[in-house]
Amino acid sequence: MGRTGLLVDPGLVRHATAPPEARGLQRDRVKLMISYGDGRIEHCRFDDLPRLLRDGDLLIVNASGTVKASLPARRSFGTALELHLSTLLPGGLWAVEVRDSTAEGSKPLRLALAGEVLALPDGGRATLLAPYPFFGDLFTPSRLWSAALELPVGVMSFLDRHGSPIRYGYVTQDWPISCYQTIFATEPGSAEMPSAGRPFTEALVQRLRNAGVGIAPIVLHTGVSSLEDHEPPYEEWFHVPRPTADAVNTTRRAGGRVVAVGTTSVRAIETTTDELGITHPGRGWTDLIIDTRRPVRAVDGLLTGLHEPQASHLSLIRALIQRKKEEGRRKSDGDILERSYEEAIGRDYLWHEFGDSHLLLP
């Protein structure tokens, strides 16, 4: 897949340990770093977004809602675990992650067994079928598994009753599910929040519309992140509605910029964009991996969070930068992404779902 990581010290990264509201900030008052194609880097606040975009630009937002995807589970000999539901698979199976609780937070349990049955609340059961993705060996240690769920009620009702939002060790306490929702959420299904859209508020959206910036939704249900192993993205369910596809094509014909809010929005739009750069409506499971070998075709800019120095999301960001270089619209010498992250570290930006934001513009 080529280079994905950054030459920055992970020990210098500052984690957002709580929502900005708990730190005395409104959602749209987090920091925003802008990396331009000519090499400039600007620092401001997220609510400055209307002056950074132009009349005729289009924002693509993910309307997937976050669910309480973490369930208490127990092995047959009594050991308590966490079961994270990740992605609904064809045939009604689920990709899941089995996690072991430790003093430093939960960690992936890599010694689960194919055929193992985990007890869930209210008489529910999860049967681990095979490592996911499956490469032909049931005994391969794996972070993710395909699993069959047997529940007394529907999955979403069961999660709402017994689940909790997925929380990693850098978040120091539990927060209600409302803290993990964006204002765009209309269709529940994401194991983890499509967090690039979190800083938006209704007031900010209205200011953007008043400035002539369009906003169009897609749905991509995000699975569990690859914080430990940095795997490439796996299949996720998506929907690009026809009005959104039409808005992308109209914006590009008129010379506006298509700015994706989050890497999930990039993945959905690029899945339905053909080699001529025409975006079509579509739905289903996407296994598209954006990197420098398959660059973006429809997206001009990206509004995202700050990712771990080895996260697979960075390959997508590099692909976007590479496309603009090839078009002659990015003229900076040196590595734009690397210099941006060095500045973010130097200015105490916060990482992860409750952290600060990064806007890449041509």
Helices and strands as residue ranges (DSSP letters): G 10-12, E 14-15, G 20-23, G 27-29, E 31-36, E 41-45, G 46-48, H 49-52, E 58-62, E 64-66, E 70-74, E 80-88, G 90-92, E 94-100, E 107-108, E 117-119, G 121-123, E 125-131, E 144-150, H 155-162, G 177-180, E 187-190, G 195-197, H 202-210, E 214-220, E 236-240, H 242-253, E 258-261, H 263-271, E 282-286, E 301-304, H 313-326, H 336-346, E 350-351, E 357-361
